[in-house]
Amino acid sequence: MHIDNDLSPQLESLYLPLAAWLRARRGDQRRTQVIGVCGGQGSGKSTLCRLLGVVLERAFHEPAVTLSIDDIYETRERRAELAAQLHPLFATRGVPGTHDVALGLSTIEQLASCHGRQAVALPTFDKSMDTRLAPEKWPCHRGPVSSLLFEGWCVGAVPQDEAALIEPINALEREEDPDCVWRRAVNARLGADYQQLFAHIDVLILLRVDGMHRVFQWRRLQEHKLALAAASKPGGPDTRIMTDQQVDRFIMHYERLTRHILSEMPHRADIVFDLDGSHSAARVHINNPVDGAL
């Protein structure tokens, strides 16, 4: 696997110590260790899981698989049904209530019990089509899994108090959810079956940004990169690329829970990485140390 030059310095300073800490945390247990990785959009969750998985496998001989909560989003058709039944804002993927939690539970349980050359299909969501691929197109993992990296923007989140939902925090909530129907439904789902999903997490890692402004900034940057890539392809620009204004509206769906996570999760996550403006870990906080690691 090729490692970008700008990531190579972090291998020794971050990924190797983190992998060693996780290996020490697992100890002599034979069961799969589920590592939850939470972080706002654009925070680098996918990069961390990709490189950490390589280090776990090559340096510690720990077979690792990554599962993203994004890949268990409900299909576009199912979200349209939820929008008609519950609230129009459920048409947009992202918040609790727009994932197929039963599929996530089934996938985690299958990976955790995988033996020999047994195959487990990994759900895959195509964001360019805004829907999940048909099961026959999902990639498969074969063999035992020592470390399952479960990543997502709301992985490990807990619901807010009901009273905190009443006051809208942005224009989307104020104008499109004035009666708090969507907010209450999202919070209720987060407090129900999502907690069953997150109960599988053995270790929780938080990538903490220095404020909500950074989430908006990095998500816009992601879209700018997509626009540049699309412009170089035959057929002209991709109409699915969002403007900055569209990105900002999109992020408003995530804003409430992201702020809540940044407020309450640092106190209970096992490890918190404070990210600087260049996506590097400026500080590391370990709430549950393991002797001789990290």
N, C-alpha and C positions, 0 to 999 in steps of 0.2 A: 504493500500500500504506500502511495506517495504522500508525504507529509509536507504541507506548504512551509516555506522557509519562515514565515512570520509566526508559525505555530510551533516550530521545532524547539525554541528555547523553553516553552512551557512543558515539554515532555518531562524534563527532569525536575522542574520547579513545581509542577502541579499534577500532571497525570500519573507519574510513577508513584509519588507519595500518596495520592488519593487511592490508587489501585492497591497499594500496600495496606492502607488503612482499611479498605473494604475487605481485603483478604484476611487481615487480622480479626476484623469484626465477625466474619463468617466462621472463623475457627475451624473446628473439626466437623462441623455440621455437613451432612451430605445433601441436605435439601437445597433447592434453588433459593438464592438470596435475591429478593426483589428490591431494586434500588429505584426509588422515586426521584425524579429530577424535575423540579418546578422552576419556572422562570417566565417572565413576560415575553411577548412577541419580539423576536430579533435579539434575544439575550444570549444566544449561542448554545441552546440545549442540544440541538442536533449535532453540532460539532463536538461538544463535550462527550456525548454518548458514543459517537463514532470513534473518537480517539481513545476514550477510556475502554471501550470494548476491545480494541486492538491490543492495548497494553495488558489488559486482564488475560487475554488469550495467549499472547506471545511471551510475556514476561512471567506470568503466574500460572499458565496452563489452565485457565478458568474459561471454559466455553461461555461466550456471552451473546445475548440476543437483545436487540432494541425493539421496543414496541412503543409507538407514539399514540397518545390519546386522540390525535388528529385522524388516525387511520380507522377509528371506530365511530366517526361521525355517522349520523343517520344519512340515508340516501336523500337526494334532493326531493324525491317524491314523498318520502315519509315526513320531511320537514314541512313540506307544503300542507300535508294533512294536519300536522301540529299547529301550523299557523292558522288554519281554518277552524280548528277545534278550540285552541287555547288563546293564542294571541299572534298577530301578524309578525311580530319580531322573531318568532321561532323559525321563520323561513331562513334566517341567516345563521349559518353554522357558527359554533363557538361556545356558547354558554352551556352550563349544565341543563340537560333537557334535550340537547341536540346530539347526544351520543347514544350509541347502542351499548348500554352498560352490560347487558347480558352477553353480548359478543365479547366484550373486554374481559369479563369474568371467565368465560369459557376458554378464551385464548390463553390467559395467564395460567389457569389451572391445567390446561393441556401441556403447556411448556414446562411447568413445574413437575409434571409427572412423566415427562418424555424419557424413554429408555431405548437403548440399542440404536437401531436405525429408524425408529418410529418417526414419522413425518407430521409436522404441525403446520397448517396453513396460516399465514400471517395476513390479516386484513390490510387492505390498501385503499386509501382514499385518493382520488385524482382531483386535485384542487383546480386544475385547468377546466375540468368538466363539472366541478362542484358536486361530485357524487362518488360513491364507493364503487370500486371495480367489482365485476362479477366474481364470485368465489373461484371459478376455474382460472382466473388470471392472477390470483394471489401467489406470491412466492412462498416456498416451503422451507422450514428449518428441519433438519434431521439430527437426532441424537440428543443426549442429555444437555441440560442448561445449568451451569453453575451460577451465573449472574444474569438476571433479567433486568435490563435498564428500561424503566417505564417513564417516559418523559411527556411533558405537556404543560401548557400555561397554567392549568388549574389543578394539576396532580397534587393530591394531598390536602387540598383546600377544605375548610370547614364552613358551615353556614354562618350568616350574620344573625344577630338578634333581630327579631321582627320589627322592633321600634326603629332600628337603623335604616330600614328599607323605605320608610315613609317619605323622607325628603329626597327629591331627585338631585343627582349630582352633576348632570350635564344636560345639554339640550335634547338629546335623544330621549332620555327618561322623562324630561319635562313635557315634551311635545308629543311623543308617541306612546308613552305609558303613564298618562296623567293619573290614572286610578290605581297604579301600583300592581296591576294584575300580572304583568310579565315578571316583574321583580320578585313577587311573592312565589310565583310558580318556579322560577329558576332556583330560588333559595330552598324551596321545599324539596326539589329533586336533589339538590346538593346534600341536603340533610338526610336523604333516604338511601336509594340504591347506590349513589356515588360513594357513600361511606363504606358500603360493603366492598366496593371495588378497591378503595384506598386502604382497606384493612389488610390487604395482602402485602402492603409495603413494609419492608423490614428496616430500611434506611432511607431517610428523606434528606435530599440535598436541595438547597434553595440558591438560585442565582439571583442575587438582589441588586436591582438597579437603584440609582440615587434619586429616583422620582418618576412620576408618571410621564413627565415631559420626555424622558429618555425612551420610553416605549413608543410614543408617537414619532419621535425622531428616527429611531431605528426601523420602525415599520415603514415609514416613508422611504428610507434608504433602500430597504428591500424591494419596494415597488419600482424605484428608479432603476435598480439593477435589472429587474425583470423587463422594464421598458427598453433598456439598452440592448439586452439580449434578443428581445422580440424584433427590434428594429433591424437587426442584422440578418434576420431570417427572410427567405423569399415570401412574397405575398403581402408585405407591408406591415404596419404596426398592428399589434394585437389589441382588439377593442376591449378585452377583459382587463387590461392594465388600468389600475385606478389612478385618478388624480390625487393630489395631496388632500383636497377637500373630501373626496370619497374615502380615502384612507382614514382620515380623522373621524368620519362618521362610523366607519367599520370598527375602529378601536373603541368608540363609545360603548359598544355592546359589551366589551371586556373590562371597561374602566372600573366599575364598581368593585367587582371581585378582585381585580388586580390590586387596587388600593387596599382592600381588606387583607389580602395575602401579604403585601408588603408591611402591613401594620402588625399582624398577629403571628405569622409563620416563623419569623426569625427567632422567636423565643422557644420554639419546640422542634425546629428542624435539627437534624443531627449535625449537619455541616452547612454553613452559610458562606457563600463566596460573594464579597462585595465587588461589583464590577465597576471599572472606571469607564470613561468615555470611549475608550478604544477596545472595549470588550475584554480587557484583561482583568484578572483577579487581583485587585489592589490589597485586599485583606481577606483573611480566612478566620472564621469563628467556628470552633468545635464545641458543641454543647454536650456531646457524649463521647469523651476521649476513650481511646483504646491504648493500653500500655504498649509502648514501643513502636507506635505508628503515627505518621503525619506529625 
